[in-house]
Amino acid sequence: MRIFTPAVWWAGNAALGVLLYRGLRRRLAREYPVFYGYAAYVLCSSLVLFRLSLVSRQAYSVGHWALDFVAVLFGVGVTWEIYDTILAGYSGVRRVGRSLIASLVLILLAKFVANLATQPVRVLFPTTVELARNLRFGQAALLLAILSLLVYYRIPLGRNVASLLYGYTLFIATAVVNLTLRSALGSRFQPWWAVLQPLAYLVILGMWCVGMWSREANPVPSPELEQDYAHLSRQTIAGMARMRARLLNGLRS
Amino acid sequence: MIGLLVFLGASVALVLLLLVVKHPATSEEVPVGLPDRAIMERILAPEDSRYIASLRLPRVYRLFQRERRVLALAWLRAIRAEATRIFGLHTRAVRQTQDVRPMMEVRVACSFALFMLNYAVIVGLVRWYGPFGAGAVLRLFDSLSGAMERLSRQVAGSAGAPAFGAIPT
């Protein structure tokens, strides 16, 4: 364990360095400025935390949560950049996506207000772990919406944006699991947390390094024939009703 | 506890969606057309069943049932393939459409989900009871729902009018 933690820490910083170097060299940083800004921020904050860990345990703890909060805000930006890049050529899906995300934000706000009414003090002053978990959960909800749109509309992904999406989604998923277990189990989960969180992040950094090694353009959507949307939708609904009737009547005969 | 499940469930859902999005179906589906209803009528032909039953050979009868089940499932799968193709055509066509209406998209998604639900139930019935048994179960549902409808009409017809007339003004 004594060797493992610093080894993972150094490997993570090295991976971040490689990622930034390749991003600048291949001019990917221009295409994904928020993501590379986030990577640079994580590298800098890692070095700052290293310095703080030499000062005192308390300074490290305060610094860790403060820097993590800014990283979460950066993360929202990364999520938005993924959404914006993937759906650049799909105006119809963007429109559905806006409605979906607006509904999600409304649901999360309604949940917050409902909690506020029942447990005002607890909600206003959550622990840092709970706050981090809730913020990551918000991002998880946004990513769920984006992934649902990708699956539903079968949108093809380029290698760069795919690695960004897979890596960031896995990062959020593991962060939510870790923070939830940390919040529920308390200090009993601390030894696991100390190993699992950096290890998961190292794997994700590896994915990013491989996926962002060279530039690859996103697939451009082929121009579809302009069709009357309302007519097309009615046709699809009628088609589904016809299929359902065939399904049921076939066996009744 | 519910909160814990929601947080963990969201993470699991993210990973599952990633697995699905990893291999997007980009190939164009070939139109197969709707399978003819006459084929299913032939699969379920009672005279075939009666003839095999009259042989009084249990192994042959079981083989016959198994074959008919396979054929019925293939017929159902052909309908599902056509429905999936039509749904895929819709989603591909509207991806770049400017005037997409989210509520209409919800209706389309619901109609597809309803079809898939019906498909799952019928495939389950065919697997469980065989094609002949599944047909009998569906006809039983039909007669039950018809009886319920007639009963509710009778109740409404006999109780509804006097009750309104009896209201003192």
Interface residues (C-beta under 8 A of the other chain):
Chain A: G89 Y90 S91 G92 V93 R95 V96 S99 L100 R133 F137 A140 A141 L143 L144 L147 S148 L150 V151 Y152 Y153 R154 I155 P156 L157 L165 Y166 T169 L170 I172 A173 T174 V176 V177 L179 T180 A184 P221 P223 E224 L225 E226 Q227 Y229 A230 L232 S233 T236 I237 G239 M240 A241 R242 M243 R244 R246 L247 L248 N249 G250 L251 R252 S253
Chain B: L4 F7 L8 A10 S11 V12 A13 L14 V15 L17 L18 V20 V21 K22 P24 A25 T26 L34 P35 R37 M40 E41 L44 A72 W75 L76 I79 E82 A83 I86 F87 G88 L89 H90 T91 R92 A93 V94 R95 Q96 T97 Q98 D99 V100 R101 P102 M104 E105 R107 V108 A109 S111 F112 L114 F115 N118 Y119 I122 L125 V126 P131 A134 G135 L138 R139 D142
